[in-house]
Amino acid sequence: QVENLKTWFDTPEGMVRAVDGIDFDIAPGETLALVGESGCGKTTVGKALLQLVKPTAGSVRLGGSELVGMQGKRLRAARRHMQMVFQDPFASLNPRLRVGEIIAEGMSALGLESDGAARGRAVAALLKQVGLPDEAAGRYPHEFSGGQRQRVAIARALAVQPELLICDEPTSALDVSVQAQILNLLKKLQEELGVAYLFITHNFAVVEYLANDVAVMYLGRIVE
C-alpha cells in the first residue's frame, strides 16, 4: 500500500518533484502497470518502494510493515520481500561472477539456504524455472544473449522468494521476439508463485497483456 508518496530532489535549478503525492495498492498475485512518458517519475517510484531512494514524505507498507524510515538490519530483512528487475540485464549483472554465484548471492546475503549443497540445488531449480539449462550456473553473463541474461536477472530476483517484484522496463532493451518470451515467462511465474508485480513501462501492448490495473503517471503524479 502506497499513500501520498513524495520523492523530491534539490538541484541547482531548484526543487524537482519527481514523485509528487501518489497512492496505489497492489494485491498478492496481481500486476499493476505504471505507465507514462520518459522522465515522469516511474523508475523513481520503484526505487522509493525499495528505499533505494529516500522518500521525502508518505507511506509504503508491505504486509502491514511501514518501510519509510526503516534502516539497517530491519530494512535488509524487509528487502527479501521485494526485489527489482532492471531494464538493462547486462548492466545489472556482475560480469566477474558466474551465473550460479549471481543467483546465490542474494540467498547468502539474506541468510537463506546457508548450506552450500542446498544453495546449489536451489540455483538449479531457479534456472529450470526461468528456462535455462543447469550448466548455465558455471558460465559468465557475457556468454549469454540479452534475453537469457534477463532470465538470469529474474532468477536472481526470485531466489529470495519475494512477494513483490518491481519490473522496470524489463523488456525494452530486448528484441521484439525475445520480449514476448520474457513476458510469457513473467506471466507463468506469477501464476506459479503468486508474486505481485509493479510493472513499469511505456509500452501499452505489454500493459494489455500483463496488467490487472493501470496507473498513468504524468509529471510525478498519477493522473488516471
HUSULUR-V519923 format. One record per run of one state. SS is the DSSP state (@ for helix, = for strand, . for the rest). FROM is the first residue (numbers start at 1). TO is the last residue. Records with the same first field share a line. If there is no record, write none. Layout:
# HUSULUR-V519923
SS=FROM-TO / FROM-TO
This chain:
# HUSULUR-V519923
.=1-1 / 12-13 / 25-30 / 36-41 / 50-56 / 63-64 / 67-71 / 80-81 / 86-97 / 110-115 / 130-133 / 139-139 / 144-145 / 159-163 / 169-175 / 194-195 / 202-203 / 211-212 / 219-220 / 223-224
==2-11 / 14-24 / 31-35 / 57-62 / 65-66 / 82-85 / 98-98 / 140-140 / 164-168 / 196-201 / 213-218 / 221-222
@=42-49 / 72-79 / 99-109 / 116-129 / 134-138 / 141-143 / 146-158 / 176-193 / 204-210
